[in-house]
Amino acid sequence: MGYRVKKSKKTREKKDLYRLVKHTERKEKKEYTTFFERLTDSLSLTGDVAGEMMLYLMGSHCMVIRNFLSVTEYTANRIRLKTKQYELCIEGTCLRMEYFLPEEIRVVGEINGVSYHKARG
């Protein structure tokens, strides 16, 4: 004689909520990517400009950086990125990388300042 364990309603609700959150995250990421593709296309960026570092600052709490080479420093108060021609320095408090893709990064936290200098070498 086998016993069947009935899953609780709460467990199913949690799984459903988790699936909904994951689905929403994927949808938002896809919409976000599509937005930047449309923006790039609408601006008719040439090859020279498209390879340059591009910054998108949303208020003082969020920044997206495209076309960077590497992260050279990562702390809660400073994030430094190396690009083709520049070294970008983002300063603030509670800084973190929300996501990190090969050519794009999103930094969130309280951004107090952004500076860049010609890369050495």
N, C-alpha and C positions, 0 to 999 in steps of 0.2 A: 504494500500500500504506500503510495507516494504522497508526499505533502507538497502543497503548492503555497509558495510565499507570495502574498499579495503586496504589491508595491504601494507605499503610502501615496496619498494624493499630493502631499508636500514635495516628495521626491520628484514626482512627475512634473509638478509646477516649476520646480527649480530647473530641471532639465529643459523644459519648454522656454523658460526665461533665458537660460544660457544660450540656447539655439537662436532665439530672437535677437539677443545682443550681438552674437557673432555675425548673424545675417546683416544686421544694421551696420556693423563696423565694415564688413566687406562692401556693402552698397555705398557707404560714405567714401571709402577709399577709392572705389571705382569712379564715383562722381567727381572727386577731387582731382584724380588723374586726368579725367576727361576735360575738366575745366582748364587745367594748365595746357593741355594739348590744343584746345580751342583758342586760348589766349595767345599761345605761340604762333599758331596759324594765322590768327587775325592780325597780328602785328607784322606778319611777313618777315620774320627775322632771317637775316642772311647767315651764312655759315660762320662768318667771323664773329658776329654778335651772339649767335647761339652757343658758341664755345666759351663765352665769357661767364664769369660768376654772376648770378642773378639773385637778388635778395627780395623777399616779400615780407614786409613788416606789417603785422596786424595788431595795431595798438602798441602797448608796451609789454605785452604778455606772450606774444607768439611771433616766430620768425621762421621762414622757409628759405633755405639756401640751396641753390642748384649749381651744378658744375663745379664741384670741389674735388680735390684729390685725396686728402686725408685729414684726420683729426690729429692735431699735434698736442693739444692740452684739453683735459676734460675735468673740471671741478664744478662744485655747486655755484661758484662765483665767477668762473671764467671758462669759456669754450673758445679754443683757437682752431682755425681750419686753414689748411694750405690749399690754394687754388693755383691755376696756371701762372698767374702773374702777381698774385697778392697773398698776404697772410691776413686773414680776417680774425678779429678779436671781438667776441661778444662778452660784455660784462654785465653782471646783475646779481640777483639773489635767487636761490632755489632753482637754478637753471638745470634743465635735464633735456636729454634727447628723447622726444616723444616717439619718433621713428627714425630709422637710419637706412637709407637705400643707397645703392652704389653711386648715384650721382645726385642724390637729394637727401636733405636732412631737415627735420623740423625740431626747433628748439622752443621750449616753453619755460615759463618762469617770469620773474620780474626783470625785464631787460632795461638796464640803466644806460647803456651806451654801446655803440658799435663803431669800430675803427678798422681801418685796413692800411697796410703798408706794402710797398713794392717788395716782392720776394727777393731774398738775397740769392746770389749765385747766378 
